[in-house]
Amino acid sequence: MGQKTNIYLTLLFVYLCWGQRSNPEGERSSCNQCDLQLACNCSYGGFTRIPMVTDRALTLDLSFNDITGVTSDDLRGHRRLRALSLHGNRVAMIHPSAFDSLWSLEELDLSDNQLTALNHKWFRNLEALQKLNLLNNPYSCLGSRPVFQRLVRLRRLGFGGPALEELKRRDLSGVTELEELTVHGNNLKSYESGALGDVWPLGSVTLSLHGPFLTNTALASAVLADVTYPETPLILEDLHLIGNESVQPFRESAKRRVRKISFNNLFVSDEAIVNLLVALDGVPVTSVFMDGVTLTGEGRWERAKQTDQKSIDEFFVRNVVVLNVFKFVSFLQLGFMLKYPRKVSVINSRVYVMPCNTSHLLSNLQYLDLSDNLLTDLTLTETMCNGDGTMKDLRVLNVSGNALKSLSTVSQQVAKLSKLTHLDISRTGYISMPEGCSWPSTLRYLNISRAKLTTITPCLPATLEVLDLSNNDLNDFILILPALRELHLSGNKLLKLPPGWLFPNLQTLTIQANTLNRFGRADLLSYGRLQDLRAGQNKFACSCDFVYFLQSAIKGGEDVHLADGEESYVCDSPFYLQGEPVAQVQLSIVVCHRVLFVSVSCGVALFVGILLCVLLWRLHAFWYVKMTWAWLRAKRSSLRRRHRRTRVGSEELPSFDAFVSYSERDASWVENLLVPELEEPRENDEDSDQRMLRPLTLCLHKRDFLPGHWIVDNIMSAMERSRRTVFVLSENFVQSDWCRYELDFSHFQLFDGNAGGDEAILILLEPLSTDDIPKRFCKLRKLMSSTTYLEWPQDEERTGEFWRSLRHALRGEDEDDY
C-alpha cells in the first residue's frame, strides 16, 4: 500500500512539473493600462504575479497588489524600464537575477513587503539606480555583504522597518552622497558609530528612532552625531519626549550646529520642551517645524526664557492637540522668543483667537499663517488689534479656512498694514462683496477662492497683480484691473471669457470647469499680453470655427499657449461629438461650409437640371409624358363610359365609318373632295357594284366634336364610334400643332394592342418620306414603313382609282354583313 501511494505521489509531482514547464506563462496575466508616455499603471489590479506588459514600458506601477515573489523571467526584456514600484505587496522572495535586465532603471520601490533579508545580487546591474525604497520590510539587518556597493548613482535611499535591529559600519559602503536619507529604526538595538557618517554630502535626513530615544539615548546620540550637519535638514518622526533624559541626544545636534529641525508625530511634555530649548541654547537654529504635535503639559515654559533663541527665523506648527486645553496657559509663555521669527504658521490647531498682546510680541513678523483654525470676524479683529497696524512689517497673511463672513471686516483690519502684499482669505463664508473696501496700497496678491461669492464689485483693489476667485458662483466678471497679471476663475459659472480690455497687462488666465462653450481668436486678441490660457474642462460646443481655432492653438499656431494640455478640451455638443477630444475632431465641408456647399450644390443641381431638360427636350421626353398623361386620362374616361353602357345593358354601335384626322390647311381638300366623294352617292360611277356606292359617314372634328368637351375626350369618343381612322398626311399635317396633338394622342389609342379599333388608313396628299415624320411618332413611322398607304395622284386620270381604293379600304370586310 505504501509503494502504491509513493507511485501516485510521484506521478502527481511529474504531472505538475510537466504542466508548469509546458506552459510557464500560464498563470501570468496581462496589464494593458499603459498611456501614450509608456507609463503602465497596474496598481490595485489584484495580481498575484508580475503581469505581462509591453517591453517598451518606461514606468511600471505594481503597487497594492498581491504579488508574493519576483522570478528571474518576470522582468526579462524590460531594458528600457526606468521606474518600478512594488510597494504594498506581499513580496517575500526575489530571485537573485530578477533585476539583471533592468539596466536603465532609475527608481525602485520595494517598501511595505515581506522581505526578511536583502541580497546584494539584486542590485548588481542597477548602476543607473538613483532612488531606492526598502522601508517597512521585516529584515533585521542590511545583510552580511554591502548591499549598495554597485549603486554609484544612488541619491535617494530609504531603509529600515519595525524589525531592523542593527546597523554596521560597512552597511552603506559604496554610497558616497545622498540627497535624501530615510531610516526607520524604532527598534534599533545596535549601531556602530560611523555607519551613516561616511555619507557626504547629505541633503536631508528623516529618522524614526522612537525606541532609542526612550531606552537607549546613547544609540540615538550616536546616530544624530553621524547625520547632523549645519546645512542638512533633520526630520525626526514618532518621538515621545517626556523628561530630560529623552532630550539628551539633541545635544549632539547642537554641537553640530543644526539649523533646520522638524518633528513629525511628536508627543511632548512641558519639561521636555524646556530642556529642548536649553539644549539648543545659542545654537543657530533657523527653522523649527512641528507636524502632528500632542502637548501633555499646561504651556508653562517660562523656565526657558533665559535661553538664546535669536536665530529662529521660521516657526511652523500644524495639527496641534492640547490634552489639558482648559489648563493650558497660552503661547505668551514663549514671549521671550516670539519677537525673533519672521515666519510663523499655526495651522489646523483649533486656534480661535490670538490675543492682541501676542500679536504685539511678533514685532519682527513678515509671514503669518493661521489657516484652518476657528477664527471669526470678531476674533480676527482681536488678533489684528482692531486694525491699528500692529505687525507693521507683515507682508503675507493667510487666514484661509476660517469662519470669516465679512469681507469689509478683513479689509478694515489689514488697511493699515503698509507692507502687506499677499492676502489669502480663501475657503471662507463670504457670500457678498461690498461696493467699497479699504485695502493697503501695497496689496498685490489676493486669494478669495472657494467662497460663495456671486458678484464682483469695485471692492477689489486696483493694485492687484494676481487674483484668485476660483470655485465661487460668479456668472460674469466686469471690473477694470489694469495691473493684473494672473486671473484665476476656474470652477465658476461664466458663459464667456471676460472682456480682455479690462486687463491690459494680463498674462495668465485660468477659467477651467465653468459653463464656457466656446471662444475664438477675436476673444483672445482683446487680451494684449495673454500668454498662458487654461480653459479646459468646459462644455464646449464644437463648431467649425472653434475646432479649427483650438486645433491651431494646440499645434502652436496661436500666440496663446494652452497650459492645461489638449486632453482637457472635450466636446459637449453636438451630440454625435460628445466626449470627443477637440484635437481629434474632423469636421466635413458639409458641416463647416454649409452655405457654400448648398450654393455649389444648388448651382450644380441647376446646371444638371437644365442639361437634363435640354436632353429630355431633344429626346422628346416631355412630349411622351404629356401625351401619356392625356392618353391615361382619356382611357379612364372611356372606361367609365363603357361601364356606364354595361350597367344599362346596351352596347352602342359605331356611328361613323371613319374618323378623319387632317390639318386645317388641308381642310379644303377634305371638305371639297373627300367628304363629297365618300358621303354623297354617285350613281353614274363606272363601278357596277352598287354596294360600293353606298354613302359613308365620316367624323370630322370641325363638324362632329361636341362643343364644351375636352378635346381628348372628343377624340376618344369619335375613335370609339368610328370603324376606321383616316390620316391625311402632308407637310401641313406634320407641322400643325393641332394635328400634332391629335396625332400624339391618336397614335397611342390606335396602336395600343387593347384599343379595339381597326388599322389606320394613311393618305398622302404629297410625297412624304418617313424621315419627314417626327421621331417621337415611332409607331407611325413604323406603320408607314410596313403598311401600304394611299397616295393622292397628281394625274387627274387616276383619281377614280384612288377613290375606289379608299372606299374599298374603308368598307373592307364590313360589307360582308350586308
GUGU-149863 format. One record per residue: residue in one letter; y, x, z of N, C-alpha, C in turn. Coordinates in steps of 0.05 Angstrom, whole numbers, plus 5000, padded with zeros to 4 digits. Atoms other than C-alpha are relative to their C-alpha. Example, Ala and Ser with C-alpha at 12.3 -4.5 7.8 and 13.67 -1.06 7.14 Angstrom:
A497650185000491052465156502450185000
S497649844999497952735143502249855014
// end
This chain:
M497650175000500050005000502550175000
G497749824999504750575016500550144974
Q499649875026503450914949501249804980
K498850205018505050264912503049975005
T497150034993511550204950501650234989
N498649775010513450914932500349994970
I499850025029511850784859502249814992
Y497950195006516250164859502850115004
L497449894994521950534891500850214980
T499549805021521251104841500949874974
L499350145025521350624782502849885002
L497350114996527450274811502250214998
F498149785001531050934820500550104972
V499849915028529451154749501549794983
Y498650225015531850474722503050015005
L497250004994538350514759501450244988
C498949765012539551234737500249984970
W499950045029537851064665502249814992
G497950195006542450474667502850125002
Q497449874997548250894692500550204978
R499649805021547051434640500449874973
S499850135026546250954583502749864996
N497450135002552850614600501950115022
P498449884979557151094640502649875005
E497450134998563350684627499749705007
G500550284998560150024643501649865022
E498650134978563849894709503050044998
R497249955002570650134685501449774985
S498450215013575849614669502350144985
S497749905015581849684624502549895011
C497450094991589149634642501950034976
N498250005024593949434586502949955008
Q497350054991600249384628501850244996
C498349775007604049934592502449914983
D497650085014611149874568500650204977
L499349845023614750194509500550295008
Q499649734990616350804552497450135009
L502649894993608850914562499650025030
A500450024971609350734636498149775006
C502150204995603050374658500049915029
N499950114973603749924719497449845005
C502650134994596649764743499749955030
S500150054971598449644816499149715005
Y500950264992595549044853498149874979
G501850115021590248964799497249955009
G502750054989584148934844497950204988
F501949815012581049544810498550155022
T501749844982575249894846499550284989
R500349745013575350474798502450044982
I497749955017580750814758499549874972
P500550145026581450364696500750184977
M499449855024581950604625502749914989
V497450055011588950664597500350194976
T499549835023591850974535500450295008
D499749714994591451734534502850104994
R497249925005598751744513501849925024
A498550094977600951464581501550235013
L498449804986606551844616500149945030
T500050084972606451454682497849805005
L502350174993600451124715500249925030
D499850104973601450694777497649845007
L502550134991594850504811500249935030
S499650064971597750344880498949735007
F500850254988594949794924497749874983
N502550095012588049724891497850055020
D502349954982581049814920498450244990
I501349765011579450484888499050175023
T501249844979574650894931499550294992
G500549725008573751524890501150064973
V499149915026576051934831498050204990
T502149835011570652234787501250204981
S499049795018571152824740500849894973
D499550125027571552354679502349805001
D498150224999576551834704502650064987
L497449935010582752214683499950204977
R500349805022579952654628501549914975
G498550055024584352694567502949925004
H497250084995590852494602501750255004
R498449754998594353154587503049955000
R497150065001601052804577501049875025
L499250154976601052444644501850175018
R498049864983607052634687500149895028
A499950124973606552154746497549835004
L502450154993600251884780500349915029
S499850114973600351424841497449865007
L502450134989594051244881500649905028
H499150084973598051014942498749735007
G501050254990594950474985497349914990
N502750075008587750504961498150085023
R502049924980581250694997498650254991
V501249765012580151364963499050185022
A501249824981575351775004498850244987
M501349785014572452224951501550064974
I498849915025575752624896498550244990
H501649785011571653074850501850244997
P498449755001573953804851501550034973
S498749965026575553774776501349744990
A498950265008578453064776502750034987
F497349975010585553314762500350244981
D499849765016583853914718501549964974
S498850055026586353594654502949925001
L497250094997593053384683501950235001
W498349765001596854004662503049935002
S497150075001603453634654500949835024
L499450174977603053244720502250125017
E497849914984609553284759500149865027
E500050154975608552744812497249895006
L502750094992602152584851500349885028
D499950144975601752064906497249915009
L502650074989595352034947500249895029
S499550094973598351735010498649745006
D501250244990595251185052497249954988
N502850025010587951315032498250085023
Q502049934980581651545068498950284996
L500849725004581552285052499750145027
T500549874975578352645110500350304998
A499749715004579153345081501450044973
L498649935024583553675029498650234986
N501449795015580554104974502150144982
H498149855016584654664943499449994970
K500750015029580854574877501349764986
W498650225013584353914865502550094986
F497349925010590854274852500150264985
R500049745012588554904817501350014972
N498750005027591154684748502649845000
L497650174999597154284772502550185004
E497849814997602254844763502749874994
A497550145006607454344737500849815022
L499550204980607053924800502550065016
Q497549964985613753814834500149825025
K500050184977612353234882497249935007
L502750064990606053144925500249865026
N500050164975604952604977497249965009
L502650024987598952665023500149875027
L499650124974601452255081498049795006
N501750224990597251795124497249994989
N502849975005590352045109498650115025
P501349924975585152175164498950295000
Y500949724998584652935155501450125025
S499049884975585553355218501450264996
C498749755006587853985184500350024970
L499549985028590154225116497850154985
G502349875014583654605101499750295009
S500549724993580555285110501350194982
R498649835019583855565048502749874994
P497450125006591155475028499849804977
V500350225019591554814992502150014978
F497750025018598254914958500650274986
Q499649735010597255634934501050014971
R499449995029597855474859502449834993
L497850195006603554974865502750145002
V497749834999609155454849502649844995
R497650165006613954904825500449775020
L499950224981612854434884502750005014
R497450024987619554174911500049775021
R500150224980617653544950497249975010
L502750004988611853544998500049825025
G500450164977609353035048497150015008
F502849994991603053115090499949925030
G500450084972600152915157499249715002
G500850274994597952275190499149985029
P500850034972595052005254497850195009
A502249824992589152485252500850294999
L499349715002592953135239500450125028
E500049884973591853585299500950295000
E499249724999593354295277501450084974
L498749875023597754695231499950305005
K500349714997596355435218502150134983
R497949845013600855985193499750014970
R500549975029597556025124499749734985
D500550265013597055275111501949944977
L498150055022603355265068500550254983
S499749765016602155925034500349924971
G499450065028604855904963502449824997
V497750185001610355404980502450175008
T497749824995616755814975502549865007
E497550154995622255294974499449704995
L500350285003622754544981502749865002
E497750174997627954014971499649795022
E500750194979624353525017497350075012
L502549954986619053645070499749775021
T500650214981615853065108497450065014
V502449944985610853195164499649795021
H500850194980607352655204498050135019
G501749864980604652985267500249875027
N499750144974605052455321497850085020
N502149914982598452715349499450294997
L500449715004599353445333499550145027
K500849864975595953885386500250304998
S499949715004596154585356501950074978
Y498149915020601754925319500550305003
E499449715001602255655300502950044992
S497249955006609455885303500350134973
G499649895027611956025233498549854978
A501550155021607355525198501849874980
L498050135018613455175170502450184996
G497649835001618255755178500350164975
D499849845024616656105113501249854976
V498950165022619455545071503050025001
W497149975001626455725050500850054970
P498350194987631055445024498649735004
L501250254993629454775054502249784999
G497950205004633354155031500349815024
S499950194977631753625084497249995012
V502650014986626253545136499849745015
T500650244985623152905163497550055017
L502249944981618752975225499349755016
S500950204981614552475263498350145021
L501249844979612852815329500149845026
H499950184976612052235378498550135023
G501649894979606452555418501150265012
P498949754990609153265423502549975016
F497650034985615953025447499549885028
L500650124974612552645504498350185017
T502149864984606853105524500050304995
N500149725006607953785492502750094987
T497449945010615253955486500150294989
A500149725011613554695474499350004971
L500850025028609954505410502349884983
A497850125015615754055389502350204996
S497949805002620654615404499350204978
A500849805020616655095360500349894972
V499750135027616654605302502949994993
L497150025006624154485308501250274995
A499049735004625455225312499450104972
D500849905027621855335245501549844977
V498950175022625354775205503049955003
T497150064996632454755233501750224988
Y498149825013637855065191502749855000
P497450144999645354925192500449804977
E499550175023645354615122497649824993
T502350175005638654255128500149755017
P500150254984638953525149497449975014
L502450034984634053395205499649705007
I500650294996630752695208497649995018
L502150034981626552515268499249715003
E500950285000622251885269498149955024
D501950104980618551485322500150165026
L499749844975621451845384500549815023
H499350134974621551605455501250215017
L498649814983626851985492500749865026
I499750144975626351785565501650165020
G498649844980628452355611500950264989
N498949745008631053055609497950174985
E502149835012624353375590499749944971
S500450085028623652985525502250094982
V497849925016630353235502500150314996
Q499949715001628953975512499650134973
P500349885027626454115441502550024984
F497550005015633453965415501750255006
R498649754995635854605448499450214979
E500649815022632254985393501749934976
S498350085022636054575342502950085005
A497349924993642454715380500550304995
K499849725004641055455376500450064970
R499949955029640255405300502549864988
R497550115009646955045296499649774980
V500550235017644354405266502549844996
R497550155005649753985233499549704994
K500650285007646353345209497349935013
I502450084986641352985253499849704999
S500550295003638252295242497649925017
F502250114984633751855286499349734987
N501150255010629351305257498049905020
N501750134980625950825304500150165027
L499549844975628851135367500049815024
F500050144975627350875437501250195021
V498549804985632351195484501249875025
S498950084974634851145556502850125003
D497449884994641751285585499850295007
E500349724992639251925616499550184976
A500649845024636452175550502550044983
I497549975016643052035514501850215012
V498249814987646952415566498950294997
N501249735003642053005564500150104971
L499849925028642153005488502850104994
L497249925004649753045488500550275013
V499749754986649353605538498750234984
A501449805015644253975496501550074974
L498549955024648753915435502950075006
D497349934993654954115473500950254985
G498849785015659254545428498650064974
V501449965025654254505371501549864977
P498450135022657754365304498549784985
V501350235012654053715292502249834987
T498050165014657953345239499249714995
S501050275007653552735226497749925019
V502150114983649352315273499349724989
F501050255011645151755242497849895018
M502150134984641051255282499349734986
D501050245014636950715246497649895015
G502150124983632850255290500050125027
V499649894974635250415359499649795021
T500450184977632850095424501250145024
L498749894977637450225483498949875025
T501250114976633950145550501950005024
G498149974977639950315594502249794999
E497750184997646649995611502550124987
G497749885013651150455570501750175018
R498549844981653150895628499650294993
W500249735010654351555594502450185008
E497549854993660651795629499450285010
R500649734991656952405656500150204978
A499949815022657252705587502850044989
K497349995011664752645579501250285000
Q499049735000665753375593498950174977
T501249855022661653585533502050014976
D498249965024664953835469498649884976
Q501150135024663553365410502149984978
K497850015019669653525369499150024971
S500949965028665553695307498949754988
I501350245011662552995300502049864981
D498350125021665452715235499049724992
E501150265009660752135220497949915020
F501850124980657151665267499049744987
F501250225014652251165236497949885018
V501950154984648450635276499349754986
R500950245014644250085246497649895016
N502350144987639449565276499750095029
V500049934972641249685348499149765017
V500950204982637649295402500550105029
V499449944972640249295474498349825017
L501950154984634849085522501449855023
N498550124978639548955581502849944990
V497450055012645148655540502149895019
F498150124981648248285598501050215020
K499149794982648748925639501350234985
F499049775016650949365582503050015002
V497149974995657849645595501649974975
S498850015027660649795525500150284990
F499849735012661850365479502550155010
L497749864988668050525519499250245016
Q501049774986663750995558499950254983
L500049775019663751425495502850064991
G497249965009671351425492500750294996
F499349725003671452175500499350124973
M500749895026668252265432500849814977
L499350195021670851655394502550084985
K497649925014677351995376499650204979
Y500649795019673852505333498949904973
P501250085025669652145280502049884980
R498550125021672751975213498549764987
K501750215012666951525192498349885022
V501650144980663851005239498749764986
S501450235011658550505218498249885022
V501750154981655549985265499149754985
I500950205019651249555220497749845013
N502150174992646848955237499250055029
S500549944971647549065312501049785018
R499150234985649848375334502650045015
V497349954989656848615347501749764994
Y498250245004661348005357502950075003
V497349924997667548385375500150305007
M499349734991670249095380502749985013
P497450044986675649075433502250174989
C497749855010682549295414500350275013
N499949744986682049845467498350204986
T501749815015676250145429501250074974
S498749945025680050085364502250215003
H497949814995685750475394498950285004
L501249744995680951035413499250134973
L500949895026678851115340502450094984
S497449925011685251475324499750164974
N500449835024682151925270498449864978
L501850145017678251385235501149954972
Q499250055028678451335159498049804987
Y502150185011671950935146498849855022
L501150184979669650335187498249804986
D502050195011663349935170498949835023
L501050194980661949325214498549774987
S501350215015657748945164497549895014
D502450144990652248455181500049985030
N499850054972654648305250500849715005
L499350274992657347695286503049965003
L497150024999664847775275500949734989
T498750245010669147155266502950064994
D497149955005676347075245501550065026
L498749954974678347055318499350285011
T500849744990674347675339500950224982
L498949805018676548045277502950065007
T497349964992683647925299500250185024
E500149824977681948255366499350294992
T500849735009678448835331502350144986
M497849875015684448965286502649995016
C497750004982689148885346502349834989
N498150205010692548275315501850114977
G498649905024694548665253502350185005
D497749844993699149155288499950284987
G500149755014696949735244498450225015
T501849814987692150065293498050114980
M501749865019687450555258501650044974
K498049975021693350755215499050174977
D501149835021689151255176497649884985
L502450135012683750755156500449964970
R500050035029682150785082497949804990
V502150175009675650395077499249825023
L500850204979673949755116497949824987
N502150175009667449385108499249805022
V500750214981666548725146498349794986
S501750195015661648405097497749905017
G502250114986656147955121500649895028
N499250124975660147665179500849714996
A499450285002662146955195503049964996
L497150035005669147005166500449774980
K499550245017672246385134502849994989
S497250025008679746505126500850264986
L499149775015681946975071502850095008
S497249934992689146945094500050165026
T500249854975687047185163499350304995
V500749735006683747805135502450154988
S497849875013689747955091502250075020
Q497949944980694447905151499250235018
Q500949794982690148365194500150284987
V500049745013690048915142502650064986
A497549975015697048835115501550255007
K498549774991699849405157498450264999
L501649765003694249895142500950144975
S498549895023698550325097498350194983
K501749825016692850765073497449874990
L502550135008687450245061499849974970
T500550015029684550304991497649824993
H502550155005677649964997499649795022
L500550224981676249285029497649854989
D502450155007669348955029499849775018
I500250254985669348235052498049824986
S502150155014663148015013498149875020
R502050144984657647555038501249875025
T498650144979662447145079500149704993
G499950295005664146405083502549904987
Y497550085013670446395041499449784979
I500350235019671045725004502449984982
S497650025015678145724981501750255003
M498249775000683646224967502949895001
P497250094998690846114989501650104976
E498349945022696446144939501350285003
G498749744996699546764971498750145024
C501149844978696947335014501650265002
S498749744996699647975044497950225001
W501949785002695948605025501650265001
P498749745002697449345033500350084971
S499549925027700449634971498150214990
T501949795008695150174971497249894992
L502750125005689249694962499250024971
R500949965028685249884900497349864995
Y502750115004678149614912499749765019
L500450244985676648914935497449874992
N502650135005669748604942499849745015
I500450274989669147854953497649874988
S502450115012662347764923498349845020
R501950164984657047274948501549835021
A498650194983662146804979499649724987
K500250275012663446074958502649924986
L497550065013669946124920499649854974
T500150165024671245614866502450044981
T497649955017678245814842501250265008
I498549744996682546434836503049935000
T497150044998689846444857501450275001
P498549754999695446964858499750145027
C500549864974692947144929498950284995
L501249745005689247724897502350204994
P497849815004693548354898500050114971
A499749905027696248604831499450304998
T500549715000694749324852497150074996
L502949955001687249244846499250154975
E501249865023683349724802497149924997
V502850095001676349474820499849745016
L500250274988674948734835497249904996
D502850105002668048454851500149715011
L500150294993667647684850497349884992
S502650095009660347634831498749815020
N501550194984655847074857501849825017
N498450224989661246564872499649754983
D500350255016662445884840502449974981
L497750005017668046064792499449884972
N500250115027668945664727501750144980
D498349855018674446084698501450225016
F498549794986678746694714502550044984
I497449975013686146664695501950125020
L498149864982690247184732500650274988
I499149755012694247774707499650225021
L500549774983691748424738500350254983
P499449785020695048994699498650265006
A501249744993691849574738497049995001
L502950034996684749304738498450174979
R501849845018679449784710497249895000
E502750114999673049444733500249715011
L500150284991671648694739497149914999
H502850094998665048414763500049705006
L500050294998663947674752497249884997
S502750105003656347614750499349785020
G500950214982652947004779502049785006
N498150224997658646514769499349784979
K500550225019659445914722501950014976
L498149975021664046194669498749934973
L500950085027663345894599500850204979
K499149815020667046444563501250245014
L498849754989669947144572502949945008
P497250034992676547174610501750124978
P498249895021682447294562500650305006
G499749724996682948034551502950095005
W497349924996690548054551500850005029
L499450004972690347924626499550275013
F500849744988687348614638500350224979
P499649805021690449124592498750275005
N501349744994687049714627497149975008
L502850054992680149404638498150184983
Q502049835014674449894621497149905004
T502750104994668349564653500149715007
L500250294995666648824652497149925004
T502750104994660448524685500149705003
I499950295000659247794670497249884995
Q502750085003651747714675499449745015
A501050244986648047074695502149795005
N498250225000653646584680499049784981
T500850205021653645994631501350074974
L498949905025656546424576498049954977
N501950055022653546204509500650174976
R499549825023656946674460502750155004
F497549855002662447184449499950164974
G500049865025664647574389501950245000
R498349765003668548164362502949945007
A497250074994675147794368500549995030
D499750014971673947674442500350275013
L500049734989672648404456502450164991
L497649865009678448644414502549945017
S497750074983683148284462500150185024
Y500049804979680948804514500650274987
G499149755013684749414493498450245006
R501349764992680749924532497149965010
L502750064990674049594546497950194988
Q502149815009668250094542497249915007
D502750094991662349814582500049705006
L500250294996660149094580497149935009
R502650104991654548764619500249694999
A499850295004653748044594497349884995
G502750115004646247944593499349785019
Q501150214982642047404627501749754999
N498550255004646546854599498449824981
K501450195018644446244559501450004973
F498649955025646446484491499049814978
A500550165024646946024431500050204976
C500349785020644346484376500949904972
S498850055026649046314319499950254983
C500149775018649246764259502150225007
D497949814994655847084277499450155026
F500649874974653647224349497750204996
V502449825004646847514327500850254985
Y499249775015649947964275501850195016
F498249834983655448204323498450155021
L501549884977650648334381498150224989
Q501849795012645648704337501550244992
S498349775007651249134312500950155024
A499349874975653449274383497750155012
I502449864989646349454404499550264985
K500449765016645949944347502350205002
G497849824997652450264368502249974979
G498150045020656549964313502749885010
E497650104988661849704361501150205020
D498749824981666850054406499049965029
V500850074973663949704468497050065003
H502849944993657449954500498849795017
L501550204984652449434525498450155021
A501149824979650949784591497449885012
D502450114987645449294613497649994981
G502449985018640849414553499549754984
E500550235019638648974495498049805011
E501950194990632948664534501249785017
S498750214984637948264576501249784983
Y498850205017640447874516497849844986
V502250175010635747294501501249744991
C499150265011636846664460499149775018
D500650254986637145994496499949774981
S500050215021638545574434500650144974
P501450255003636945344382497150025011
F502550024985630245114409497950194988
Y502149845012625945494359500450305005
L499549724993629146154381500150045030
Q499749984971628946004456498050225011
G501649784988626546624495499750244982
E500249775019627147084434502250205005
P497949804997630847744446501949994976
V498150015022637247734405499750234981
A500449765017635748434379497849964980
Q502250045019629448164345500249764983
V499650255016632247524315500650074971
Q499549975029632047484239500749724989
L499150265010636146904212500250014969
S500050015029635446684139502749934989
I497550065014641046594089500649715000
V499650294999639945844091501449925026
V498850074974641845834165502850125003
C497549854995647446344164502249944979
H498150055021650846164097499549724988
R500850275009649645414094501849904978
V498250105019655945244056499650134973
L500549855025654845794005497449924988
F502650085010647545614000500049734987
V499950285011649044873990501650004974
S498349995024654545043939498450114977
V501649885021650045503900497749824991
S502350185006644145023905501049764984
C499050235016648444443880500850094972
G499349905026651144863824497550054983
V502549965015644145073804498749734993
A501250265005641644363811501549854978
L498450135020647444103769499450124972
F500649875026646144623715497249924990
V502850085008638644463716500049714991
G499950285008640343723714501149964972
I498850025027644943803654498150104979
L501949895019639844243620497749814995
L502350195002634343733635500949764984
C499150235015638643163609500250064971
V499849935028640143533545497250014988
L502849985011632743683537498849734997
L501250275002630742963551501349854977
W498650145022636042723503498950094973
R501149905025633443183449497249904995
L502750105002626442943463499849695001
H499950295001628742213463498749875025
A501250114976626342113534501449755010
F498550234991631941643551499349754983
W500750225017630141213491497349885009
Y502650094992622941183514500249855027
V499750144974625040993585501349734997
K498650255004629940463562498249804986
M501750185016625040173512497649915017
T502350074983619240193563500849795020
W499050204981623439813613500449734987
A499650255015625439293562497349874993
W502650115008618239213539498649885024
L501350104976615639143611501349735008
R498750254992620838613625499349774982
A500850215019619338233562497149925003
K502850064996611938293575499649815024
R500250174976612937983643500949714993
S499150275008616837403612497949864984
S502150125017611437303561497649905016
L502250084984606137283614500649745016
R499250244986610036763653499849754981
R500150225018610536333591497149924994
R502950065005603036393578498849855023
H501150144976601436203650501049715001
R498850275000606135603643498549824981
R501450165020602635373580497149955009
T502850044991595835473612499949785021
R500050204979597735033671500249714988
V499850275012599734453625497649944982
G502450055016593234543585500449994971
S499650005029596134633516500850284991
E499449745011596835243472501849964976
E498050035021602935293428499150154975
L500749875026601435443355502550154990
P497749855011605735953319501749824982
S498150175014611835633288500950134974
F499049855023613336173236497750154987
D501949835014609436523183500650305003
A499349724998613337163193502750035015
F497549924987618637483236501250234984
V498849805018623537883193502050165016
S498249814987626838493222501550164979
Y498549875022632538763179502850085011
S497349914993639339093182502049804991
E497950195007645638683180501150074973
R499049925026647739083120498149924977
D501950095021641438853083499749695002
A500350294997642638123102500349854974
S499750135026644937943032497449994984
W502649995015638238163003498149805013
V501950174986634437783057500849704995
E499250285002638637143053500049904971
N499750095028639637132977497450034985
L502449965016632837382954497549935016
L502550034986627537403008499649715010
V500350274988628836733042499649794978
P500550215020629636312979497350044986
E502549955015623536642947497649905016
L502350064984619036513006500149725013
E499850264986621635873038500349774980
E499750225019623035472974497750014979
P502350005019617135252929501050044971
R499349945028617135482856497849894982
E502150145016613435002810499650134973
N500249885027614835382747499050285001
D501149734998611736012772497550024984
E502349965017606536302728497450015016
D502449994983601736332785498749735000
S501350265002596635792775498949905027
D501150074973594335802848502349865015
Q497950164988598435242878500350065030
R499949944971596635452948501950235005
M498249774996600536082938503049914998
L497350095003606635662921501149855024
R499150144976606835322989502250155013
P497849864987613435493023499250125027
L500649864975613235983082502449975019
T497850024980617235933146500550285011
L499249744990621036553167501749975024
C498349994976624236733233502050224997
L497849815003631037063227501749995025
H498549994975634937293286502749864999
K497450125003641537043259499749695001
R500350285003638736353248498349875022
D502050134983632936233296499950095029
F499949924971634436613361501649805016
L498750194983636336163418502550135013
P497649884988643536283440499849995030
G499949984970644636493513497550135012
H502449874990637736813519500250314995
W500149715002636437553529498850084973
I500949925027635437903462497150074999
V502949925000628738183482498249765003
D501650254998626237503504499849854974
N500050135026628337223437498150144981
I501849855018624637783401497149955007
M502750054992618437693443499149724993
S500750275006618536943434499649964970
A500250025029619637003359497450134990
M502449865009613937503352497549855008
E502350154991609237073393499649754982
R500250245017610836473348499850064970
S500249925028610136873283497350134995
R502649895008603737053246500350294991
R499649745010606637673215502750105008
T497449884996612338163225500750164975
V499149865024616238403165502350185007
F497949814996620439023169501250074973
V498649945024625639103116501450275004
L499249734994626539853116501950114979
S498149875018632440223088501550205017
E498349824985637440753107501849855020
N498450164981641640193137498449925024
F501850084978635739973180499750225020
V500549774982634540673208502550065015
Q497549924987641940783224501249785016
S498850224987643440093250499249995030
D500650014971644040053327498449755007
W501450264995641839323327497150024991
C502749995010635739443284498450215015
R501449804985634040073322499049895027
Y500850124975634039693387497749804996
E502050205006630039123356497350144993
L502449855008625139623325498850145024
D501049874976624740003391498249825016
F501750184984622039403426497649904983
S502150135016618039103369497750194994
H502249825006614139733354498350045025
F501750004976611939733427498249755000
Q501550254999609939003422497949984978
L501850045023606739023354497750195000
F502249805002602839663362498650045026
D501650004976600339523431497449874995
G502650115006592939403429499549725010
N500450264988593638783472502149804991
A497850175008599438473434499049744988
G501150245012595137983397501049934972
G498850055026599437983333498550154978
D501249865023597138183262501650244993
E498749755008599138813227502849944988
A497350035011606338913206499950044970
I499649965029608638873134502650154996
L497749835004613339413112501049974971
I498750035026618339303055502150224998
L498149795004622139903029501949914978
L498050085020628539692995500950234983
E499349765015629740402974498150225008
P501849784993625841042973500650115028
L499749914972624741263046497550145009
S502349854992620141803069499749995031
T500550004971617041883138501950195015
D498149824988621942453152502649875007
D497550144995627641953149499749825025
I500450174977624541553206500350175026
P499749844975626741793276497350075013
K502549914988621442183312499149835023
R500950174977621541713371498449774991
F501650215011618541183325497450114990
C502449855008612041563326497949814988
K502050185010607640953315500849894972
L499150095026611940713257499650214979
R500449785019611741393225497050034993
K502849995005604241393234499149774982
L500850245016603740693204500850044971
M499149955028607840903143498250204986
S501749805013603241483132497149914997
S502850095002596841073140499849724988
T500150285009598740373115501649974974
T498650055026600540133045502449825005
Y497650164997607539863042501149914973
L498950115025611339452990502750134995
E497449895007617039772952501449804981
W498350175017622639362922500550144974
P499949865026622239512848502850024990
Q497349965012628339792814500149864972
D500250145026625839472749499649715005
E500250294995627038722748497549874989
E502450115012620838612706497750005020
R502249974981616638802765500549845026
T499450144975619838342817498049775005
G502050214996614837782804497550105013
E502349884987609138232821500550065029
F499349944972612838442884499849755017
W500150244983613637722907497249905004
R502850104997606437542893498550175021
S501349824980604038152933501049935028
L498950064974608637962990498949745010
R501250264991606237232991497150045008
H502849954994599137462989499650145027
A500149854974600337943047500749825023
L499250184979603737403087497949795006
R502050214995598336883076497450125008
G502549864993592337343077497749815003
E502350164994586237043107500749735012
D499250254988590236483138499649774981
E500350225019589536083073497249895000
D502850114999582136003086499949755017
D500050244983584035473136500649754985
Y499250235014586535013084497749884985
// end
